[in-house]
Amino acid sequence: MAQDGTSGTELAAAGDHDEAHAVSPGTAVVSSDAVRDPGLPPHRLRVTDTNPKKAKTAERAVYTLFYLSLAGSIFAVAAYMAFPIVPEDLLSVRLNNMFIGIGMTLALLGIGIGAVHWGKALMADHEAIDIRHPVRGTDETRARAVEIFDEANQESGFGRRSLIRNTLIGSLIAFPLPAVVLFRGLAPEGEDPVELLSHTMWEAGTRLARDPDGTPIKASDVTIGSVFHVIPENLPGSEHMLEEKTKAIVLLMRLKPEDLVEEESRKDWSYNGIVAYSKVCTHVGCPVALYEQQTHHLLCPCHQSQFDVANHAAVIFGPAARPLPQLPIAVDDEGYLVAQSDFREPVGPSFWERH
C-alpha cells in the first residue's frame, strides 16, 4: 500500500486510465488484426446477359440510334440546300439554322447515346485487374520489334519503292485541301476573299471609338496596362456595314514606350506607347480578346495562339501563321486617336491568302 493510503489496485487502474488517455481518437494504431481486403464483390449479370430477347432488344435500340444519326446527317445536308440563307430575309436565317441544327443534333445524339447504350448493355462486362509492370520491354522484345519493322519494310517495299512512298506522302498532304476549298466557299459569291480581306473601313483620319457605343477615344483615356475594344467612329448600322465591322475590329493597348520593340519603318505607327492591332486571329478568324498586362501577351481563346504586343504582335505560341496586322495610329488636333490609314496587310485567317 502507498504511503498516502492508495492501494496498488487503484494505482494500476489509474495507470490504465492514463494510458487510455495517451491514445487519442485520431491516433493511428497498427495492429495485426487490420481490416482485410474484401476483394471484388460477386459479379452481377445484366438482364441482357441472361435474357436473349432483352439482348436482341438492346441490339435493335443501338442500331436504330445509329440509323437515326445517319438520317440526321443526311437531313442536315438536305436542309442546307433546301433552306438557303437569303440576304435581308431574317426568316431564312432562322429556318436554315433551325433545321441544320436539328439534323446535327440528331446526328450527334444518335452516335453518343447509341455508343453508350452499346457499351452498357452489350459489350463484355467482366471485372479485371490490371497488374502494373515495367513499361520498358526486355532487350529481346525490343530487338524482335525492330526485326518486325524491318521485315514489314522489306515485304511492303516502302523503303525501296520510292515512287509509291513519295506519292503516298503527297496524297496525304493534299488530302486536307478540299476542306480549304470549302472554307473559301464561305466568302460572298463571285468575290475574291483575298481582295475582301485586304481592305477594311479604316481610312486616314477615322477616329478610334469604343465598341459598341461608338464613343471616340482620346489618347489621355488610355492608361498603361489598359485595353480597349475599338471600332471606327460613326459606324453605319446596315447589315453590310456589320459585316465590314467584323473585319475592322481592333484592340487598343498602352505599354511603357521603353517596352516596345519597333522596327524603324513602324516607329510612327504608335503614339506614346499606344498600339492598335487587328482583333481577328490570323489562324481561323476567332476574336483575340484576352490581354495579359504583365507579359504583354494576347491570347486567342479558340486555339490558344499567343501574340506578343510588345514585339509587333509576333506569334509566340499556337497555330497562327503570322502576326496580327497593326493599325497605324496618330492623334488629331483635339487629342483623339485616329487611324493614319487602313491596315497595310490583309486581316484575318492566313489560309485566305493561299492562291
RARAVEN-V979849 format. One record per pair of residues at least 4 apart in sequence whose C-alpha atoms are under 7 Angstrom apart, sorted by the first residue. I is the first residue (numbers start at 0). J is the second residue. D is the distance in Angstrom with one decimal. If there is no record, write none. Layout:
i->(I;I)
j->(J;J)
d->(D;D)
//
This chain:
i->(0;0;0;0;1;1;5;6;7;8;9;10;11;12;13;14;15;16;17;18;22;44;45;46;46;47;47;47;47;47;50;51;52;53;54;54;55;56;57;57;58;59;60;61;61;61;61;62;63;64;64;64;64;65;65;65;65;66;67;67;67;67;68;68;68;68;68;68;69;69;70;71;71;71;71;71;72;72;72;72;73;74;74;75;75;75;75;75;76;77;78;78;78;78;79;79;79;82;82;82;83;83;84;84;84;85;88;89;90;91;92;93;94;95;96;97;98;99;100;101;102;103;104;105;106;107;108;109;110;111;112;113;114;115;116;117;117;118;136;136;137;138;139;140;141;142;143;144;145;146;147;148;149;150;151;152;152;152;156;157;160;161;162;163;164;165;166;167;168;169;170;175;176;177;178;179;180;183;186;191;192;192;193;193;193;196;196;196;197;197;197;198;198;199;199;199;199;200;200;201;201;201;201;201;201;202;202;202;202;203;203;203;204;204;204;205;205;205;205;206;206;206;206;206;206;206;207;207;207;207;207;207;207;207;208;208;208;208;208;208;208;208;209;209;209;209;209;209;209;209;210;210;210;213;213;215;215;216;216;216;217;217;217;218;218;218;221;221;222;223;223;223;224;224;224;224;225;225;226;226;226;227;227;227;228;228;228;229;229;229;229;230;230;230;235;236;236;237;238;239;240;241;243;244;246;248;248;249;249;249;249;250;250;250;250;251;251;251;252;252;252;253;253;253;254;254;254;255;256;256;258;259;259;260;260;261;261;261;261;262;268;268;269;269;269;269;269;270;270;270;275;275;276;276;276;276;277;277;277;277;278;278;278;279;279;279;279;279;279;280;280;280;280;280;280;280;280;281;281;281;281;281;281;281;282;282;282;282;282;283;284;284;285;286;287;287;287;287;288;288;289;289;289;290;290;290;290;291;291;291;295;295;295;296;296;296;296;297;297;297;297;298;298;298;298;299;299;299;302;303;304;304;304;304;305;305;305;305;306;306;306;306;306;307;307;307;307;307;308;312;312;313;314;314;314;320;324;324;324;325;326;326;326;327;327;327;328;328;328;328;329;329;329;329;330;330;330;330;331;331;331)
j->(4;5;6;7;5;6;9;10;11;12;13;14;15;16;17;18;19;20;21;22;26;48;49;50;53;51;53;54;120;121;54;55;56;57;58;121;59;60;61;120;62;63;64;65;113;116;117;66;67;68;109;110;113;69;109;110;113;70;71;105;106;109;72;105;106;107;109;110;73;106;74;75;102;103;105;106;76;102;103;106;77;78;102;79;98;99;102;103;80;81;82;95;98;99;83;95;99;91;94;95;91;95;91;92;95;91;92;93;94;95;96;97;98;99;100;101;102;103;104;105;106;107;108;109;110;111;112;113;114;115;116;117;118;119;120;121;122;122;140;141;141;142;143;144;145;146;147;148;149;150;151;152;153;154;155;156;157;158;160;164;164;165;166;167;168;169;170;171;172;173;174;179;180;181;182;183;184;351;192;195;196;351;197;351;352;345;346;347;344;345;346;341;345;243;246;247;341;243;247;205;231;247;338;340;341;338;339;340;341;338;339;340;337;338;339;231;232;337;338;215;231;232;335;336;337;338;215;216;229;230;231;232;336;337;213;214;215;216;229;230;231;232;213;214;215;216;227;228;229;230;228;229;230;232;233;232;335;220;335;336;334;335;336;334;335;336;225;253;253;253;254;255;252;253;254;292;252;253;250;251;252;250;251;252;249;250;251;248;249;250;251;247;248;249;240;240;241;241;242;243;244;245;247;248;346;277;278;275;276;277;278;275;276;277;278;274;275;276;273;274;275;272;273;274;258;272;273;272;271;272;309;309;310;309;310;265;266;310;311;266;327;328;273;274;327;328;329;274;328;329;325;326;323;324;325;326;323;324;325;346;286;287;288;284;285;286;287;346;347;284;285;286;287;299;323;347;348;319;320;321;323;347;348;349;318;319;320;348;349;348;347;348;301;299;297;298;299;300;298;299;297;298;299;295;296;297;298;295;296;297;307;308;309;305;306;307;308;305;306;307;308;303;304;305;306;303;304;305;317;317;316;317;318;319;314;315;316;317;312;313;314;315;322;311;312;313;314;315;312;322;323;322;319;321;322;349;342;344;346;342;338;341;342;338;339;340;336;337;338;339;336;337;338;339;334;335;336;337;335;336;337)
d->(6.4;6.2;4.9;6.0;5.3;6.2;6.5;6.4;6.2;6.2;6.1;6.1;6.2;6.2;6.2;6.2;6.2;6.4;6.2;6.9;6.2;6.0;6.8;5.8;6.8;6.4;5.2;4.4;6.4;6.9;6.4;6.2;6.2;6.2;6.2;6.9;6.2;6.2;6.3;6.7;6.4;5.9;6.2;6.4;4.8;6.6;6.1;6.1;6.1;6.2;4.7;6.8;5.3;6.3;5.5;5.7;6.3;6.1;6.1;6.7;6.8;5.8;6.3;5.5;3.7;6.5;4.5;5.9;6.4;6.2;6.0;6.1;4.2;6.0;4.9;4.6;6.5;5.8;6.1;5.4;6.2;5.9;5.3;6.2;6.8;4.6;4.4;6.0;6.7;5.9;5.6;6.8;5.9;5.7;6.2;6.5;6.4;6.7;6.5;5.2;6.7;6.3;5.2;5.3;6.5;5.9;7.0;6.5;6.2;6.0;6.1;5.9;6.0;6.0;5.8;6.1;6.2;6.2;5.9;6.2;6.2;6.1;5.9;5.7;6.5;6.1;5.7;5.7;5.9;6.3;6.0;6.0;6.2;6.2;5.8;5.3;6.4;5.0;5.9;6.2;6.2;6.0;6.1;6.2;6.4;6.4;6.2;6.3;6.2;6.0;6.1;6.1;6.2;6.0;5.9;5.6;5.6;6.3;5.5;5.9;6.3;5.9;6.1;6.1;6.3;6.1;6.0;6.3;6.3;6.2;6.0;7.0;6.5;6.3;6.3;6.3;6.5;6.9;5.9;6.3;6.1;6.3;6.2;5.8;5.7;5.2;5.6;6.9;6.3;4.1;6.6;7.0;6.9;6.7;6.1;5.6;6.5;6.8;6.1;6.4;6.6;6.9;6.7;6.4;4.7;6.4;7.0;4.8;5.3;5.3;4.5;4.2;5.3;5.5;6.2;6.4;6.7;5.3;5.4;6.3;6.2;5.5;6.8;5.8;4.1;6.4;5.7;5.9;6.2;6.1;5.4;6.0;5.7;5.5;4.9;4.9;4.0;5.5;5.4;5.4;5.7;5.1;5.0;5.2;6.4;6.8;6.8;6.0;4.8;6.2;5.5;5.1;5.6;5.7;6.7;6.5;6.9;6.6;5.7;6.1;5.5;4.1;5.6;6.2;6.0;5.8;6.3;6.4;6.3;4.9;5.3;6.7;6.9;5.8;6.1;5.4;5.8;6.2;6.8;5.5;4.6;5.8;4.9;6.5;6.1;5.0;6.5;5.9;4.9;5.9;6.7;6.5;5.2;6.4;6.0;6.2;6.6;6.3;6.5;6.4;6.0;6.6;6.5;6.1;6.9;6.2;5.6;6.4;5.6;4.5;4.8;5.6;5.4;6.3;5.6;5.9;4.5;6.7;5.6;5.6;6.5;5.3;4.2;6.3;6.6;4.9;6.3;5.5;6.0;4.3;6.3;4.7;6.4;5.9;5.0;6.2;5.7;6.7;6.9;6.3;4.2;5.5;5.5;5.0;6.5;5.8;6.9;6.9;6.9;6.1;5.9;5.4;6.2;5.8;4.4;5.6;5.9;5.5;6.3;6.9;5.5;5.1;7.0;5.1;5.8;5.0;6.1;6.8;5.2;4.6;5.3;6.0;5.8;6.8;6.8;5.8;6.5;5.5;6.5;6.3;6.4;4.9;4.1;5.5;6.4;4.3;6.4;4.9;6.2;4.7;5.2;5.2;6.5;6.7;6.9;6.0;4.4;7.0;6.8;6.6;5.6;5.1;6.8;7.0;5.9;4.7;6.5;5.5;5.3;6.4;6.0;5.5;6.1;6.4;5.5;4.8;5.9;5.5;5.0;6.5;6.8;6.1;5.9;4.6;6.6;5.2;5.3;6.4;6.9;5.7;5.4;3.9;6.0;5.9;5.9;5.6;5.0;6.3;4.8;5.2;4.6;5.7;7.0;6.8;4.4;5.3;6.6;6.7;4.3;5.3;5.5;4.5;6.7;6.3;5.5;6.6;6.6;6.4;6.2;6.4;7.0;6.7;5.2;5.9;5.4;6.5;6.7;5.6;4.4;5.2;5.8;5.4;6.3;6.2;5.5;5.4;4.6;5.7;5.5;6.5;6.6)
//
